[in-house]
Amino acid sequence: MPLHFELVTPERLIRSEEVHMVVVPGSEGEFGVLEGHAPFMSTIRNGDIAIYRSAGAEPERIAIEGGFAEVNDRGLTVLAEKAEA
């Protein structure tokens, strides 16, 4: 079952899609999110988000700066101050 992922900046919605897994640069270390992950929130540090469209696929990387990540029953939302593909 896919994970719903959204990447949002103050200017616009960058991504809204179904993916296999996303690895986020959390302020306490990187964390991976799959469908069904327990709900939580984390601040994020500058780094790359790795988006895996399917299991075993090469990730797409998007550079982000600061913000928050929230995992809930709807999926993963990353609210980044800046994002560049």
Backbone hydrogen bonds, N-H to C=O, Kabsch-Sander energy under -0.5 kcal/mol:
donor,donor_aa,acceptor,acceptor_aa,energy
3,L,19,V,-3.5
5,F,3,L,-0.5
5,F,17,E,-3.0
6,E,76,L,-2.3
7,L,15,R,-1.8
8,V,78,V,-3.0
9,T,12,R,-2.7
14,I,7,L,-2.5
14,I,12,R,-0.6
15,R,7,L,-1.6
17,E,5,F,-2.4
19,V,3,L,-2.8
20,H,52,Y,-2.2
21,M,52,Y,-1.8
22,V,33,V,-1.7
23,V,50,A,-2.5
24,V,22,V,-0.5
24,V,31,F,-2.9
26,G,24,V,-1.6
26,G,29,G,-0.8
27,S,43,T,-2.3
29,G,26,G,-1.5
31,F,24,V,-2.1
33,V,22,V,-2.6
35,E,20,H,-0.5
37,H,34,L,-1.6
40,F,71,V,-1.5
42,S,69,A,-2.2
44,I,67,G,-2.1
45,R,25,P,-2.5
47,G,64,I,-2.0
49,I,62,I,-2.8
50,A,23,V,-2.3
51,I,49,I,-0.6
51,I,60,E,-3.2
52,Y,21,M,-3.1
52,Y,50,A,-0.6
53,R,51,I,-0.7
57,A,54,S,-1.9
60,E,51,I,-2.5
62,I,49,I,-2.0
63,A,84,E,-2.3
64,I,47,G,-3.4
65,E,82,K,-2.1
68,F,79,L,-2.2
69,A,42,S,-2.8
70,E,77,T,-2.8
71,V,40,F,-3.0
72,N,70,E,-0.5
72,N,75,G,-2.6
75,G,72,N,-1.5
76,L,4,H,-2.6
77,T,70,E,-2.7
78,V,6,E,-2.9
79,L,68,F,-3.0
79,L,77,T,-0.6
80,A,8,V,-2.5
80,A,78,V,-0.8
81,E,65,E,-1.5
81,E,66,G,-1.6
82,K,65,E,-1.2
84,E,63,A,-2.8
